[in-house]
Amino acid sequence: MNQDNTPIILGVIIPIVLIAILFITVIFIRRRRSAGRKATDSRTNDNMSLPDSVIETSRPVRIENFSNHYRIMSADSDFR
């Protein structure tokens, strides 16, 4: 009259193990994503970067050199 409880035990333990693995995976992914954001934030806010106002974005050409500059730049339209 001994009952075999193996299916009941496996029916309880397997879902618990699967839920635990899913939970651990979600926590791992969230930590990894937040660590990536922290590294990006620290790169943009570091003290070694130059402010935008210091970077010169324009290289003006003197009027007396403009015709030569235009000729050079328009000689090959792929190269500017």
N, CA, C and O atoms as a Maestro MAE file, in Angstrom:
{
 s_m_m2io_version
 :::
 2.0.0
}

f_m_ct {
 s_m_title
 :::
 protein
 m_atom[320] {
  # First column is atom index #
  i_m_mmod_type
  r_m_x_coord
  r_m_y_coord
  r_m_z_coord
  i_m_residue_number
  s_m_chain_name
  s_m_pdb_residue_name
  s_m_pdb_atom_name
  i_m_atomic_number
  :::
  1 25 0.790 -1.189 0.000 1 A "MET " " N  " 7
  2 3 0.000 0.000 0.000 1 A "MET " " CA " 6
  3 2 0.842 1.268 0.000 1 A "MET " " C  " 6
  4 15 0.332 2.349 0.295 1 A "MET " " O  " 8
  5 25 2.094 1.151 -0.320 2 A "ASN " " N  " 7
  6 3 2.925 2.348 -0.432 2 A "ASN " " CA " 6
  7 2 2.633 3.045 -1.757 2 A "ASN " " C  " 6
  8 15 2.691 2.442 -2.829 2 A "ASN " " O  " 8
  9 25 2.317 4.332 -1.650 3 A "GLN " " N  " 7
  10 3 2.057 5.106 -2.857 3 A "GLN " " CA " 6
  11 2 3.368 5.654 -3.414 3 A "GLN " " C  " 6
  12 15 4.296 5.965 -2.667 3 A "GLN " " O  " 8
  13 25 3.427 5.764 -4.740 4 A "ASP " " N  " 7
  14 3 4.607 6.364 -5.390 4 A "ASP " " CA " 6
  15 2 4.350 7.857 -5.564 4 A "ASP " " C  " 6
  16 15 3.540 8.258 -6.399 4 A "ASP " " O  " 8
  17 25 5.043 8.679 -4.773 5 A "ASN " " N  " 7
  18 3 4.855 10.133 -4.797 5 A "ASN " " CA " 6
  19 2 5.810 10.841 -5.755 5 A "ASN " " C  " 6
  20 15 5.864 12.070 -5.749 5 A "ASN " " O  " 8
  21 25 6.546 10.132 -6.557 6 A "THR " " N  " 7
  22 3 7.530 10.734 -7.462 6 A "THR " " CA " 6
  23 2 6.903 11.725 -8.447 6 A "THR " " C  " 6
  24 15 7.458 12.811 -8.615 6 A "THR " " O  " 8
  25 25 5.790 11.420 -9.102 7 A "PRO " " N  " 7
  26 3 5.211 12.412 -10.028 7 A "PRO " " CA " 6
  27 2 4.781 13.697 -9.330 7 A "PRO " " C  " 6
  28 15 4.925 14.783 -9.890 7 A "PRO " " O  " 8
  29 25 4.262 13.584 -8.131 8 A "ILE " " N  " 7
  30 3 3.839 14.784 -7.397 8 A "ILE " " CA " 6
  31 2 5.057 15.621 -7.017 8 A "ILE " " C  " 6
  32 15 5.047 16.841 -7.173 8 A "ILE " " O  " 8
  33 25 6.086 14.978 -6.526 9 A "ILE " " N  " 7
  34 3 7.310 15.703 -6.132 9 A "ILE " " CA " 6
  35 2 7.935 16.378 -7.341 9 A "ILE " " C  " 6
  36 15 8.310 17.548 -7.266 9 A "ILE " " O  " 8
  37 25 8.053 15.665 -8.450 10 A "LEU " " N  " 7
  38 3 8.623 16.266 -9.661 10 A "LEU " " CA " 6
  39 2 7.728 17.360 -10.205 10 A "LEU " " C  " 6
  40 15 8.230 18.355 -10.729 10 A "LEU " " O  " 8
  41 25 6.411 17.207 -10.097 11 A "GLY " " N  " 7
  42 3 5.470 18.219 -10.556 11 A "GLY " " CA " 6
  43 2 5.555 19.510 -9.768 11 A "GLY " " C  " 6
  44 15 5.152 20.560 -10.267 11 A "GLY " " O  " 8
  45 25 6.066 19.459 -8.557 12 A "VAL " " N  " 7
  46 3 6.231 20.660 -7.726 12 A "VAL " " CA " 6
  47 2 7.640 21.228 -7.878 12 A "VAL " " C  " 6
  48 15 7.804 22.441 -8.006 12 A "VAL " " O  " 8
  49 25 8.643 20.379 -7.866 13 A "ILE " " N  " 7
  50 3 10.034 20.838 -7.875 13 A "ILE " " CA " 6
  51 2 10.434 21.434 -9.227 13 A "ILE " " C  " 6
  52 15 11.085 22.478 -9.254 13 A "ILE " " O  " 8
  53 25 10.071 20.812 -10.337 14 A "ILE " " N  " 7
  54 3 10.488 21.297 -11.664 14 A "ILE " " CA " 6
  55 2 9.969 22.716 -11.947 14 A "ILE " " C  " 6
  56 15 10.758 23.555 -12.381 14 A "ILE " " O  " 8
  57 25 8.676 23.026 -11.722 15 A "PRO " " N  " 7
  58 3 8.242 24.423 -11.949 15 A "PRO " " CA " 6
  59 2 8.945 25.432 -11.035 15 A "PRO " " C  " 6
  60 15 9.240 26.551 -11.454 15 A "PRO " " O  " 8
  61 25 9.213 25.033 -9.786 16 A "ILE " " N  " 7
  62 3 9.910 25.947 -8.869 16 A "ILE " " CA " 6
  63 2 11.317 26.230 -9.381 16 A "ILE " " C  " 6
  64 15 11.768 27.375 -9.347 16 A "ILE " " O  " 8
  65 25 12.007 25.210 -9.851 17 A "VAL " " N  " 7
  66 3 13.370 25.396 -10.388 17 A "VAL " " CA " 6
  67 2 13.324 26.269 -11.635 17 A "VAL " " C  " 6
  68 15 14.171 27.148 -11.793 17 A "VAL " " O  " 8
  69 25 12.358 26.050 -12.525 18 A "LEU " " N  " 7
  70 3 12.248 26.866 -13.748 18 A "LEU " " CA " 6
  71 2 11.943 28.327 -13.421 18 A "LEU " " C  " 6
  72 15 12.506 29.227 -14.044 18 A "LEU " " O  " 8
  73 25 11.070 28.571 -12.464 19 A "ILE " " N  " 7
  74 3 10.760 29.947 -12.053 19 A "ILE " " CA " 6
  75 2 11.995 30.605 -11.437 19 A "ILE " " C  " 6
  76 15 12.248 31.782 -11.690 19 A "ILE " " O  " 8
  77 25 12.763 29.873 -10.639 20 A "ALA " " N  " 7
  78 3 13.983 30.424 -10.031 20 A "ALA " " CA " 6
  79 2 15.007 30.776 -11.117 20 A "ALA " " C  " 6
  80 15 15.644 31.826 -11.039 20 A "ALA " " O  " 8
  81 25 15.173 29.917 -12.122 21 A "ILE " " N  " 7
  82 3 16.118 30.201 -13.213 21 A "ILE " " CA " 6
  83 2 15.671 31.436 -13.993 21 A "ILE " " C  " 6
  84 15 16.499 32.275 -14.345 21 A "ILE " " O  " 8
  85 25 14.376 31.555 -14.264 22 A "LEU " " N  " 7
  86 3 13.850 32.727 -14.966 22 A "LEU " " CA " 6
  87 2 14.087 33.998 -14.149 22 A "LEU " " C  " 6
  88 15 14.491 35.022 -14.699 22 A "LEU " " O  " 8
  89 25 13.841 33.937 -12.859 23 A "PHE " " N  " 7
  90 3 14.037 35.090 -11.981 23 A "PHE " " CA " 6
  91 2 15.503 35.533 -11.955 23 A "PHE " " C  " 6
  92 15 15.795 36.725 -12.048 23 A "PHE " " O  " 8
  93 25 16.414 34.578 -11.830 24 A "ILE " " N  " 7
  94 3 17.853 34.887 -11.812 24 A "ILE " " CA " 6
  95 2 18.295 35.485 -13.150 24 A "ILE " " C  " 6
  96 15 19.108 36.409 -13.180 24 A "ILE " " O  " 8
  97 25 17.760 34.961 -14.253 25 A "THR " " N  " 7
  98 3 18.106 35.487 -15.573 25 A "THR " " CA " 6
  99 2 17.647 36.934 -15.726 25 A "THR " " C  " 6
  100 15 18.391 37.768 -16.241 25 A "THR " " O  " 8
  101 25 16.439 37.235 -15.289 26 A "VAL " " N  " 7
  102 3 15.922 38.611 -15.371 26 A "VAL " " CA " 6
  103 2 16.776 39.556 -14.548 26 A "VAL " " C  " 6
  104 15 17.105 40.648 -15.011 26 A "VAL " " O  " 8
  105 25 17.142 39.163 -13.341 27 A "ILE " " N  " 7
  106 3 17.997 40.010 -12.495 27 A "ILE " " CA " 6
  107 2 19.357 40.228 -13.159 27 A "ILE " " C  " 6
  108 15 19.872 41.347 -13.158 27 A "ILE " " O  " 8
  109 25 19.935 39.184 -13.719 28 A "PHE " " N  " 7
  110 3 21.242 39.293 -14.375 28 A "PHE " " CA " 6
  111 2 21.183 40.248 -15.561 28 A "PHE " " C  " 6
  112 15 22.078 41.077 -15.732 28 A "PHE " " O  " 8
  113 25 20.149 40.142 -16.375 29 A "ILE " " N  " 7
  114 3 20.019 41.027 -17.545 29 A "ILE " " CA " 6
  115 2 19.835 42.475 -17.116 29 A "ILE " " C  " 6
  116 15 20.435 43.372 -17.708 29 A "ILE " " O  " 8
  117 25 19.020 42.717 -16.103 30 A "ARG " " N  " 7
  118 3 18.817 44.099 -15.627 30 A "ARG " " CA " 6
  119 2 20.106 44.704 -15.082 30 A "ARG " " C  " 6
  120 15 20.402 45.868 -15.351 30 A "ARG " " O  " 8
  121 25 20.862 43.941 -14.332 31 A "ARG " " N  " 7
  122 3 22.129 44.461 -13.792 31 A "ARG " " CA " 6
  123 2 23.121 44.760 -14.906 31 A "ARG " " C  " 6
  124 15 23.848 45.752 -14.855 31 A "ARG " " O  " 8
  125 25 23.143 43.905 -15.898 32 A "ARG " " N  " 7
  126 3 24.071 44.104 -17.015 32 A "ARG " " CA " 6
  127 2 23.713 45.359 -17.801 32 A "ARG " " C  " 6
  128 15 24.597 46.123 -18.189 32 A "ARG " " O  " 8
  129 25 22.422 45.575 -18.037 33 A "ARG " " N  " 7
  130 3 21.991 46.781 -18.759 33 A "ARG " " CA " 6
  131 2 22.275 48.046 -17.965 33 A "ARG " " C  " 6
  132 15 22.720 49.046 -18.529 33 A "ARG " " O  " 8
  133 25 22.022 48.013 -16.659 34 A "SER " " N  " 7
  134 3 22.270 49.203 -15.849 34 A "SER " " CA " 6
  135 2 23.768 49.494 -15.740 34 A "SER " " C  " 6
  136 15 24.161 50.656 -15.639 34 A "SER " " O  " 8
  137 25 24.602 48.464 -15.760 35 A "ALA " " N  " 7
  138 3 26.053 48.683 -15.727 35 A "ALA " " CA " 6
  139 2 26.512 49.338 -17.025 35 A "ALA " " C  " 6
  140 15 27.407 50.183 -16.998 35 A "ALA " " O  " 8
  141 25 25.924 48.973 -18.153 36 A "GLY " " N  " 7
  142 3 26.266 49.588 -19.431 36 A "GLY " " CA " 6
  143 2 25.886 51.051 -19.464 36 A "GLY " " C  " 6
  144 15 26.619 51.875 -20.012 36 A "GLY " " O  " 8
  145 25 24.743 51.381 -18.880 37 A "ARG " " N  " 7
  146 3 24.317 52.788 -18.834 37 A "ARG " " CA " 6
  147 2 25.231 53.611 -17.943 37 A "ARG " " C  " 6
  148 15 25.543 54.757 -18.268 37 A "ARG " " O  " 8
  149 25 25.663 53.046 -16.833 38 A "LYS " " N  " 7
  150 3 26.559 53.779 -15.933 38 A "LYS " " CA " 6
  151 2 27.886 54.077 -16.615 38 A "LYS " " C  " 6
  152 15 28.440 55.162 -16.437 38 A "LYS " " O  " 8
  153 25 28.402 53.135 -17.391 39 A "ALA " " N  " 7
  154 3 29.667 53.355 -18.084 39 A "ALA " " CA " 6
  155 2 29.507 54.451 -19.133 39 A "ALA " " C  " 6
  156 15 30.400 55.282 -19.301 39 A "ALA " " O  " 8
  157 25 28.387 54.460 -19.836 40 A "THR " " N  " 7
  158 3 28.142 55.491 -20.847 40 A "THR " " CA " 6
  159 2 27.979 56.848 -20.187 40 A "THR " " C  " 6
  160 15 28.523 57.839 -20.676 40 A "THR " " O  " 8
  161 25 27.239 56.914 -19.081 41 A "ASP " " N  " 7
  162 3 27.052 58.188 -18.381 41 A "ASP " " CA " 6
  163 2 28.378 58.730 -17.872 41 A "ASP " " C  " 6
  164 15 28.609 59.938 -17.922 41 A "ASP " " O  " 8
  165 25 29.243 57.865 -17.387 42 A "SER " " N  " 7
  166 3 30.513 58.347 -16.849 42 A "SER " " CA " 6
  167 2 31.413 58.864 -17.972 42 A "SER " " C  " 6
  168 15 32.218 59.768 -17.752 42 A "SER " " O  " 8
  169 25 31.282 58.297 -19.175 43 A "ARG " " N  " 7
  170 3 32.089 58.786 -20.296 43 A "ARG " " CA " 6
  171 2 31.644 60.169 -20.742 43 A "ARG " " C  " 6
  172 15 32.477 60.999 -21.106 43 A "ARG " " O  " 8
  173 25 30.346 60.425 -20.720 44 A "THR " " N  " 7
  174 3 29.863 61.722 -21.187 44 A "THR " " CA " 6
  175 2 30.051 62.813 -20.149 44 A "THR " " C  " 6
  176 15 30.066 63.994 -20.497 44 A "THR " " O  " 8
  177 25 30.196 62.446 -18.882 45 A "ASN " " N  " 7
  178 3 30.305 63.449 -17.827 45 A "ASN " " CA " 6
  179 2 31.706 63.546 -17.226 45 A "ASN " " C  " 6
  180 15 31.878 64.102 -16.141 45 A "ASN " " O  " 8
  181 25 32.697 63.013 -17.919 46 A "ASP " " N  " 7
  182 3 34.030 63.068 -17.336 46 A "ASP " " CA " 6
  183 2 34.636 64.463 -17.497 46 A "ASP " " C  " 6
  184 15 34.192 65.251 -18.333 46 A "ASP " " O  " 8
  185 25 35.639 64.752 -16.698 47 A "ASN " " N  " 7
  186 3 36.268 66.071 -16.712 47 A "ASN " " CA " 6
  187 2 37.314 66.214 -17.801 47 A "ASN " " C  " 6
  188 15 37.834 67.309 -18.015 47 A "ASN " " O  " 8
  189 25 37.632 65.130 -18.493 48 A "MET " " N  " 7
  190 3 38.650 65.181 -19.532 48 A "MET " " CA " 6
  191 2 38.089 65.645 -20.875 48 A "MET " " C  " 6
  192 15 38.860 65.992 -21.769 48 A "MET " " O  " 8
  193 25 36.786 65.658 -21.035 49 A "SER " " N  " 7
  194 3 36.174 66.064 -22.299 49 A "SER " " CA " 6
  195 2 36.268 67.573 -22.476 49 A "SER " " C  " 6
  196 15 36.246 68.338 -21.512 49 A "SER " " O  " 8
  197 25 36.374 67.972 -23.732 50 A "LEU " " N  " 7
  198 3 36.375 69.393 -24.040 50 A "LEU " " CA " 6
  199 2 34.934 69.881 -24.152 50 A "LEU " " C  " 6
  200 15 34.089 69.181 -24.710 50 A "LEU " " O  " 8
  201 25 34.647 71.056 -23.639 51 A "PRO " " N  " 7
  202 3 33.299 71.591 -23.825 51 A "PRO " " CA " 6
  203 2 33.063 71.919 -25.300 51 A "PRO " " C  " 6
  204 15 34.011 72.146 -26.050 51 A "PRO " " O  " 8
  205 25 31.797 71.941 -25.708 52 A "ASP " " N  " 7
  206 3 31.464 72.187 -27.105 52 A "ASP " " CA " 6
  207 2 31.921 73.566 -27.577 52 A "ASP " " C  " 6
  208 15 32.219 73.734 -28.760 52 A "ASP " " O  " 8
  209 25 31.982 74.540 -26.699 53 A "SER " " N  " 7
  210 3 32.345 75.892 -27.105 53 A "SER " " CA " 6
  211 2 33.820 76.003 -27.486 53 A "SER " " C  " 6
  212 15 34.196 76.934 -28.199 53 A "SER " " O  " 8
  213 25 34.663 75.078 -27.027 54 A "VAL " " N  " 7
  214 3 36.090 75.143 -27.316 54 A "VAL " " CA " 6
  215 2 36.398 74.542 -28.691 54 A "VAL " " C  " 6
  216 15 37.357 74.957 -29.342 54 A "VAL " " O  " 8
  217 25 35.603 73.581 -29.135 55 A "ILE " " N  " 7
  218 3 35.857 72.902 -30.398 55 A "ILE " " CA " 6
  219 2 35.495 73.820 -31.552 55 A "ILE " " C  " 6
  220 15 34.373 74.322 -31.631 55 A "ILE " " O  " 8
  221 25 36.442 74.035 -32.437 56 A "GLU " " N  " 7
  222 3 36.211 74.900 -33.591 56 A "GLU " " CA " 6
  223 2 35.655 74.051 -34.727 56 A "GLU " " C  " 6
  224 15 36.318 73.130 -35.205 56 A "GLU " " O  " 8
  225 25 34.436 74.364 -35.155 57 A "THR " " N  " 7
  226 3 33.777 73.563 -36.182 57 A "THR " " CA " 6
  227 2 33.894 74.184 -37.564 57 A "THR " " C  " 6
  228 15 33.507 73.551 -38.546 57 A "THR " " O  " 8
  229 25 34.399 75.369 -37.670 58 A "SER " " N  " 7
  230 3 34.481 76.064 -38.945 58 A "SER " " CA " 6
  231 2 35.928 76.420 -39.248 58 A "SER " " C  " 6
  232 15 36.683 76.827 -38.364 58 A "SER " " O  " 8
  233 25 36.300 76.260 -40.515 59 A "ARG " " N  " 7
  234 3 37.640 76.667 -40.933 59 A "ARG " " CA " 6
  235 2 37.477 77.690 -42.056 59 A "ARG " " C  " 6
  236 15 37.415 77.324 -43.230 59 A "ARG " " O  " 8
  237 25 37.408 78.951 -41.701 60 A "PRO " " N  " 7
  238 3 37.155 79.973 -42.720 60 A "PRO " " CA " 6
  239 2 38.303 80.081 -43.726 60 A "PRO " " C  " 6
  240 15 39.467 79.836 -43.406 60 A "PRO " " O  " 8
  241 25 37.933 80.456 -44.950 61 A "VAL " " N  " 7
  242 3 38.894 80.631 -46.027 61 A "VAL " " CA " 6
  243 2 38.999 82.127 -46.297 61 A "VAL " " C  " 6
  244 15 37.984 82.819 -46.379 61 A "VAL " " O  " 8
  245 25 40.211 82.621 -46.434 62 A "ARG " " N  " 7
  246 3 40.406 84.037 -46.717 62 A "ARG " " CA " 6
  247 2 39.884 84.369 -48.109 62 A "ARG " " C  " 6
  248 15 39.921 83.525 -49.004 62 A "ARG " " O  " 8
  249 25 39.407 85.569 -48.291 63 A "ILE " " N  " 7
  250 3 38.801 85.982 -49.568 63 A "ILE " " CA " 6
  251 2 39.796 85.872 -50.709 63 A "ILE " " C  " 6
  252 15 39.427 85.463 -51.810 63 A "ILE " " O  " 8
  253 25 41.044 86.229 -50.470 64 A "GLU " " N  " 7
  254 3 42.033 86.177 -51.554 64 A "GLU " " CA " 6
  255 2 42.361 84.723 -51.953 64 A "GLU " " C  " 6
  256 15 42.859 84.490 -53.055 64 A "GLU " " O  " 8
  257 25 42.089 83.755 -51.078 65 A "ASN " " N  " 7
  258 3 42.351 82.350 -51.387 65 A "ASN " " CA " 6
  259 2 41.091 81.581 -51.803 65 A "ASN " " C  " 6
  260 15 41.155 80.386 -52.089 65 A "ASN " " O  " 8
  261 25 39.945 82.273 -51.835 66 A "PHE " " N  " 7
  262 3 38.690 81.583 -52.056 66 A "PHE " " CA " 6
  263 2 38.595 80.940 -53.440 66 A "PHE " " C  " 6
  264 15 38.143 79.801 -53.552 66 A "PHE " " O  " 8
  265 25 39.011 81.643 -54.492 67 A "SER " " N  " 7
  266 3 38.885 81.086 -55.848 67 A "SER " " CA " 6
  267 2 39.719 79.808 -55.986 67 A "SER " " C  " 6
  268 15 39.263 78.830 -56.577 67 A "SER " " O  " 8
  269 25 40.916 79.817 -55.452 68 A "ASN " " N  " 7
  270 3 41.758 78.625 -55.500 68 A "ASN " " CA " 6
  271 2 41.150 77.498 -54.652 68 A "ASN " " C  " 6
  272 15 41.149 76.337 -55.060 68 A "ASN " " O  " 8
  273 25 40.644 77.848 -53.491 69 A "HIS " " N  " 7
  274 3 40.002 76.871 -52.618 69 A "HIS " " CA " 6
  275 2 38.787 76.251 -53.305 69 A "HIS " " C  " 6
  276 15 38.607 75.034 -53.265 69 A "HIS " " O  " 8
  277 25 37.956 77.077 -53.932 70 A "TYR " " N  " 7
  278 3 36.767 76.582 -54.624 70 A "TYR " " CA " 6
  279 2 37.151 75.667 -55.783 70 A "TYR " " C  " 6
  280 15 36.504 74.644 -56.009 70 A "TYR " " O  " 8
  281 25 38.193 76.026 -56.510 71 A "ARG " " N  " 7
  282 3 38.651 75.214 -57.643 71 A "ARG " " CA " 6
  283 2 39.117 73.840 -57.156 71 A "ARG " " C  " 6
  284 15 38.800 72.821 -57.769 71 A "ARG " " O  " 8
  285 25 39.855 73.817 -56.070 72 A "ILE " " N  " 7
  286 3 40.352 72.554 -55.526 72 A "ILE " " CA " 6
  287 2 39.193 71.695 -55.014 72 A "ILE " " C  " 6
  288 15 39.154 70.491 -55.268 72 A "ILE " " O  " 8
  289 25 38.271 72.298 -54.312 73 A "MET " " N  " 7
  290 3 37.170 71.553 -53.733 73 A "MET " " CA " 6
  291 2 36.189 71.051 -54.779 73 A "MET " " C  " 6
  292 15 35.584 69.996 -54.589 73 A "MET " " O  " 8
  293 25 36.014 71.768 -55.869 74 A "SER " " N  " 7
  294 3 35.057 71.349 -56.905 74 A "SER " " CA " 6
  295 2 35.712 70.491 -57.978 74 A "SER " " C  " 6
  296 15 35.013 70.008 -58.868 74 A "SER " " O  " 8
  297 25 37.005 70.285 -57.934 75 A "ALA " " N  " 7
  298 3 37.680 69.483 -58.950 75 A "ALA " " CA " 6
  299 2 37.205 68.030 -58.890 75 A "ALA " " C  " 6
  300 15 37.022 67.393 -59.927 75 A "ALA " " O  " 8
  301 25 37.011 67.521 -57.709 76 A "ASP " " N  " 7
  302 3 36.511 66.158 -57.544 76 A "ASP " " CA " 6
  303 2 35.371 66.218 -56.538 76 A "ASP " " C  " 6
  304 15 35.603 66.432 -55.348 76 A "ASP " " O  " 8
  305 25 34.160 66.034 -56.999 77 A "SER " " N  " 7
  306 3 33.008 66.210 -56.123 77 A "SER " " CA " 6
  307 2 32.936 65.149 -55.028 77 A "SER " " C  " 6
  308 15 32.240 65.365 -54.036 77 A "SER " " O  " 8
  309 25 33.619 64.021 -55.159 78 A "ASP " " N  " 7
  310 3 33.623 62.995 -54.124 78 A "ASP " " CA " 6
  311 2 34.588 63.333 -52.988 78 A "ASP " " C  " 6
  312 15 34.460 62.798 -51.887 78 A "ASP " " O  " 8
  313 25 35.530 64.198 -53.244 79 A "PHE " " N  " 7
  314 3 36.556 64.547 -52.266 79 A "PHE " " CA " 6
  315 2 36.323 65.960 -51.769 79 A "PHE " " C  " 6
  316 15 36.489 66.922 -52.520 79 A "PHE " " O  " 8
  317 25 35.935 66.092 -50.500 80 A "ARG " " N  " 7
  318 3 35.710 67.438 -49.943 80 A "ARG " " CA " 6
  319 2 36.358 67.530 -48.596 80 A "ARG " " C  " 6
  320 15 36.292 68.575 -47.949 80 A "ARG " " O  " 8
  :::
 }
 m_bond[319] {
  # First column is bond index #
  i_m_from
  i_m_to
  i_m_order
  :::
  1 1 2 1
  2 2 3 1
  3 3 4 2
  4 3 5 1
  5 5 6 1
  6 6 7 1
  7 7 8 2
  8 7 9 1
  9 9 10 1
  10 10 11 1
  11 11 12 2
  12 11 13 1
  13 13 14 1
  14 14 15 1
  15 15 16 2
  16 15 17 1
  17 17 18 1
  18 18 19 1
  19 19 20 2
  20 19 21 1
  21 21 22 1
  22 22 23 1
  23 23 24 2
  24 23 25 1
  25 25 26 1
  26 26 27 1
  27 27 28 2
  28 27 29 1
  29 29 30 1
  30 30 31 1
  31 31 32 2
  32 31 33 1
  33 33 34 1
  34 34 35 1
  35 35 36 2
  36 35 37 1
  37 37 38 1
  38 38 39 1
  39 39 40 2
  40 39 41 1
  41 41 42 1
  42 42 43 1
  43 43 44 2
  44 43 45 1
  45 45 46 1
  46 46 47 1
  47 47 48 2
  48 47 49 1
  49 49 50 1
  50 50 51 1
  51 51 52 2
  52 51 53 1
  53 53 54 1
  54 54 55 1
  55 55 56 2
  56 55 57 1
  57 57 58 1
  58 58 59 1
  59 59 60 2
  60 59 61 1
  61 61 62 1
  62 62 63 1
  63 63 64 2
  64 63 65 1
  65 65 66 1
  66 66 67 1
  67 67 68 2
  68 67 69 1
  69 69 70 1
  70 70 71 1
  71 71 72 2
  72 71 73 1
  73 73 74 1
  74 74 75 1
  75 75 76 2
  76 75 77 1
  77 77 78 1
  78 78 79 1
  79 79 80 2
  80 79 81 1
  81 81 82 1
  82 82 83 1
  83 83 84 2
  84 83 85 1
  85 85 86 1
  86 86 87 1
  87 87 88 2
  88 87 89 1
  89 89 90 1
  90 90 91 1
  91 91 92 2
  92 91 93 1
  93 93 94 1
  94 94 95 1
  95 95 96 2
  96 95 97 1
  97 97 98 1
  98 98 99 1
  99 99 100 2
  100 99 101 1
  101 101 102 1
  102 102 103 1
  103 103 104 2
  104 103 105 1
  105 105 106 1
  106 106 107 1
  107 107 108 2
  108 107 109 1
  109 109 110 1
  110 110 111 1
  111 111 112 2
  112 111 113 1
  113 113 114 1
  114 114 115 1
  115 115 116 2
  116 115 117 1
  117 117 118 1
  118 118 119 1
  119 119 120 2
  120 119 121 1
  121 121 122 1
  122 122 123 1
  123 123 124 2
  124 123 125 1
  125 125 126 1
  126 126 127 1
  127 127 128 2
  128 127 129 1
  129 129 130 1
  130 130 131 1
  131 131 132 2
  132 131 133 1
  133 133 134 1
  134 134 135 1
  135 135 136 2
  136 135 137 1
  137 137 138 1
  138 138 139 1
  139 139 140 2
  140 139 141 1
  141 141 142 1
  142 142 143 1
  143 143 144 2
  144 143 145 1
  145 145 146 1
  146 146 147 1
  147 147 148 2
  148 147 149 1
  149 149 150 1
  150 150 151 1
  151 151 152 2
  152 151 153 1
  153 153 154 1
  154 154 155 1
  155 155 156 2
  156 155 157 1
  157 157 158 1
  158 158 159 1
  159 159 160 2
  160 159 161 1
  161 161 162 1
  162 162 163 1
  163 163 164 2
  164 163 165 1
  165 165 166 1
  166 166 167 1
  167 167 168 2
  168 167 169 1
  169 169 170 1
  170 170 171 1
  171 171 172 2
  172 171 173 1
  173 173 174 1
  174 174 175 1
  175 175 176 2
  176 175 177 1
  177 177 178 1
  178 178 179 1
  179 179 180 2
  180 179 181 1
  181 181 182 1
  182 182 183 1
  183 183 184 2
  184 183 185 1
  185 185 186 1
  186 186 187 1
  187 187 188 2
  188 187 189 1
  189 189 190 1
  190 190 191 1
  191 191 192 2
  192 191 193 1
  193 193 194 1
  194 194 195 1
  195 195 196 2
  196 195 197 1
  197 197 198 1
  198 198 199 1
  199 199 200 2
  200 199 201 1
  201 201 202 1
  202 202 203 1
  203 203 204 2
  204 203 205 1
  205 205 206 1
  206 206 207 1
  207 207 208 2
  208 207 209 1
  209 209 210 1
  210 210 211 1
  211 211 212 2
  212 211 213 1
  213 213 214 1
  214 214 215 1
  215 215 216 2
  216 215 217 1
  217 217 218 1
  218 218 219 1
  219 219 220 2
  220 219 221 1
  221 221 222 1
  222 222 223 1
  223 223 224 2
  224 223 225 1
  225 225 226 1
  226 226 227 1
  227 227 228 2
  228 227 229 1
  229 229 230 1
  230 230 231 1
  231 231 232 2
  232 231 233 1
  233 233 234 1
  234 234 235 1
  235 235 236 2
  236 235 237 1
  237 237 238 1
  238 238 239 1
  239 239 240 2
  240 239 241 1
  241 241 242 1
  242 242 243 1
  243 243 244 2
  244 243 245 1
  245 245 246 1
  246 246 247 1
  247 247 248 2
  248 247 249 1
  249 249 250 1
  250 250 251 1
  251 251 252 2
  252 251 253 1
  253 253 254 1
  254 254 255 1
  255 255 256 2
  256 255 257 1
  257 257 258 1
  258 258 259 1
  259 259 260 2
  260 259 261 1
  261 261 262 1
  262 262 263 1
  263 263 264 2
  264 263 265 1
  265 265 266 1
  266 266 267 1
  267 267 268 2
  268 267 269 1
  269 269 270 1
  270 270 271 1
  271 271 272 2
  272 271 273 1
  273 273 274 1
  274 274 275 1
  275 275 276 2
  276 275 277 1
  277 277 278 1
  278 278 279 1
  279 279 280 2
  280 279 281 1
  281 281 282 1
  282 282 283 1
  283 283 284 2
  284 283 285 1
  285 285 286 1
  286 286 287 1
  287 287 288 2
  288 287 289 1
  289 289 290 1
  290 290 291 1
  291 291 292 2
  292 291 293 1
  293 293 294 1
  294 294 295 1
  295 295 296 2
  296 295 297 1
  297 297 298 1
  298 298 299 1
  299 299 300 2
  300 299 301 1
  301 301 302 1
  302 302 303 1
  303 303 304 2
  304 303 305 1
  305 305 306 1
  306 306 307 1
  307 307 308 2
  308 307 309 1
  309 309 310 1
  310 310 311 1
  311 311 312 2
  312 311 313 1
  313 313 314 1
  314 314 315 1
  315 315 316 2
  316 315 317 1
  317 317 318 1
  318 318 319 1
  319 319 320 2
  :::
 }
}
